[in-house]
Amino acid sequence: MDMQLAGLTLDSPFIFAPLAGVTRAPVRLLARRGGAALVYTEMVSAMGLSLSQPQTLRLARVWPDEAPLALQLFGADPGRMRLAAAKARELGADILDVNLGCPARKVRRQGAGSALLDSPERARAVVAGAAEGWGGPVTVKLRLGFDRDDLAEIVPGLVEAGAAAICLHARTTRQGFAGQADWAAIARLKAWCPVPVIGNGDVISAEGAVAMLKQTGCDAVMIGRGALGDPWIFSRAADLLAGRQPRPVSLSERRRALAEHAELALREGEALALHLSRLLLIWFCKGLPGASEIRRAAGCARSWREVLRLGDSYFANLEAV
Ligand SMILES: Cc1cc2nc3c(=O)[nH]c(=O)nc-3n(C[C@H](O)[C@H](O)[C@H](O)COP(=O)(O)O)c2cc1C
């Protein structure tokens, strides 16, 4: 099940998506332990990284035990991209990814993210800058185009500029997160794209991940929201793909993962441990009885220890039922 991506060998085709505000190192490490073959930082500002701004360096911190890791940059200026990509190499990233898909106004206003899809020449120059600074091929994550599938006009230039893989979130910029991801567009891209294609959008189960691989022919599948609260989705998908019966996740595994995660998050300080433990508890309880009470209580908790205690008694009660 090994696959090659930008010079790396991954041990499965199931990858954890970059999620701003979420995919900090502890959450990434949990996904790696849950079977994600590759994890991404959230998008990091090329400007901030090239200037070594402290808050950007915090987002770009790489832990040795999470490899392989892709560091994702956003920016509009090829020179800044070059400097930031060189810095990413120093920081220990294994892959450099360029964000050409973010639809947020504050990113588009800078000419970065999905705004680059509206200007293929500029996109190409930004990717070339990244590849030059990185010193080798990079990967690109993008959407279909502004309001239709423009990939045939955009992707060939990106590949020439040094894109060694294309990850497609199969929505347009205009769609934001509305509607359905268009998996047929992933299959269309795969049919002619000269580099590996990573499919992305609306995979919410292990079965869905395998279905995307089979329906679109893509080389790898990236899972974002479907992995929140379910970092084990990656190994279940790998089991299914290999024809093995996936093992269900028990309540005590969720309880242990919460504690394991808080311990990891503490490496980055108490504030991050509180923030991420709250998020994790809320995700882990989603769909279970009493989830809304837990959400409220987690919101009021003042320390990560309190969040852990809440989670412990919640899961112990459920197990006792
Ligand atoms: C909260 C949130 C933050 C995101 N942040 C990023 C980001 O930093 N970089 C990026 O390329 N995509 C980002 N995305 C998009 C996801 O990586 C992914 O493309 C999208 O959620 C669709 O995949 P999914 O249906 O599996 O979640 C974000 C999405 C969400 C919901």
The ligand as a Tripos MOL2 file, in Angstrom:
@<TRIPOS>MOLECULE
LIG
   31    33     1     0     0
SMALL
NO_CHARGES

@<TRIPOS>ATOM
      1 C1        -11.6100   24.8960   10.0950 C.3       1 LIG1
      2 C2        -10.9640   24.6580    8.7660 C.ar      1 LIG1
      3 C3         -9.6910   25.1610    8.5370 C.ar      1 LIG1
      4 C4         -9.0610   24.9320    7.3010 C.ar      1 LIG1
      5 N1         -7.7880   25.3960    7.1220 N.ar      1 LIG1
      6 C5         -7.1210   25.0890    5.9770 C.ar      1 LIG1
      7 C6         -5.7520   25.4660    5.8000 C.ar      1 LIG1
      8 O1         -5.1100   26.0550    6.6770 O.2       1 LIG1
      9 N2         -5.1610   25.1500    4.6090 N.ar      1 LIG1
     10 C7         -5.8410   24.4750    3.6150 C.ar      1 LIG1
     11 O2         -5.2600   24.1990    2.5580 O.2       1 LIG1
     12 N3         -7.1190   24.1050    3.7750 N.ar      1 LIG1
     13 C8         -7.7670   24.3800    4.9260 C.ar      1 LIG1
     14 N4         -9.0590   23.9460    5.0950 N.ar      1 LIG1
     15 C9         -9.6740   23.1010    4.0630 C.3       1 LIG1
     16 C10        -9.4300   21.6200    4.3820 C.3       1 LIG1
     17 O3         -8.0570   21.2970    4.3510 O.3       1 LIG1
     18 C11       -10.1740   20.7150    3.3750 C.3       1 LIG1
     19 O4         -9.7350   21.0360    2.0830 O.3       1 LIG1
     20 C12       -11.6860   20.9130    3.4480 C.3       1 LIG1
     21 O5        -12.1300   20.9320    4.7910 O.3       1 LIG1
     22 C13       -12.4190   19.7970    2.6880 C.3       1 LIG1
     23 O6        -12.0750   18.5290    3.1930 O.3       1 LIG1
     24 P1        -13.0250   17.7280    4.2390 P.3       1 LIG1
     25 O7        -14.3980   17.6670    3.6130 O.co2     1 LIG1
     26 O8        -12.3830   16.3800    4.3880 O.co2     1 LIG1
     27 O9        -13.0410   18.5220    5.5190 O.co2     1 LIG1
     28 C14        -9.7250   24.2050    6.2870 C.ar      1 LIG1
     29 C15       -11.0160   23.7200    6.5190 C.ar      1 LIG1
     30 C16       -11.6310   23.9290    7.7340 C.ar      1 LIG1
     31 C17       -13.0060   23.3670    7.9700 C.3       1 LIG1
@<TRIPOS>BOND
     1     1     2 1
     2     2     3 ar
     3     2    30 ar
     4     3     4 ar
     5     4     5 ar
     6     4    28 ar
     7     5     6 ar
     8     6     7 ar
     9     6    13 1
    10     7     8 2
    11     7     9 ar
    12     9    10 ar
    13    10    11 2
    14    10    12 ar
    15    12    13 ar
    16    13    14 ar
    17    14    15 1
    18    14    28 ar
    19    15    16 1
    20    16    17 1
    21    16    18 1
    22    18    19 1
    23    18    20 1
    24    20    21 1
    25    20    22 1
    26    22    23 1
    27    23    24 1
    28    24    25 2
    29    24    26 1
    30    24    27 1
    31    28    29 ar
    32    29    30 ar
    33    30    31 1
@<TRIPOS>SUBSTRUCTURE
     1 LIG1         1 GROUP 0 **** ****
